[in-house]
Amino acid sequence: ADNQQVTILHISSGWGNMEICTLLMKKMYPEAVGMSMKNGQTALHVAIRRGHVELASRLIDCMTPEQLKVEGQCFYNKTACMKTAFEAATLSGYPELAEKIGARIKQ
């Protein structure tokens, strides 16, 4: 499978649709939850960027430590370049998400 596609999970994460995302996360293989778009961003990057904290937290629970380390192309919050979901959570003002990502990566 091409690991560089926009999936319905990416789109639903952008909308913050918890119901659809939860259904997709249960049905998708674990590797699909961490699938990257062409810019390298996962559904988690999208959810954080759009401020969908509860959804981002659920995505973190479904992702492997390796998937959580994925670096996408820079996206900016004011002047800071964020590549990883950890950077995005930290610099977007979601320390609880950053802490959760950090804990999962250390597992």
Secondary structure, 3 states (H helix, E strand, C coil): CCCECCCHHHHHHHHCCHHHHHHHHHHCCHHHHCCECCCCCCHHHHHHHCCCHHHHHHHHHHCCHHHHCCCCCCEEECCEEECCHHHHHHHCCCHHHHHHHHHHHCC
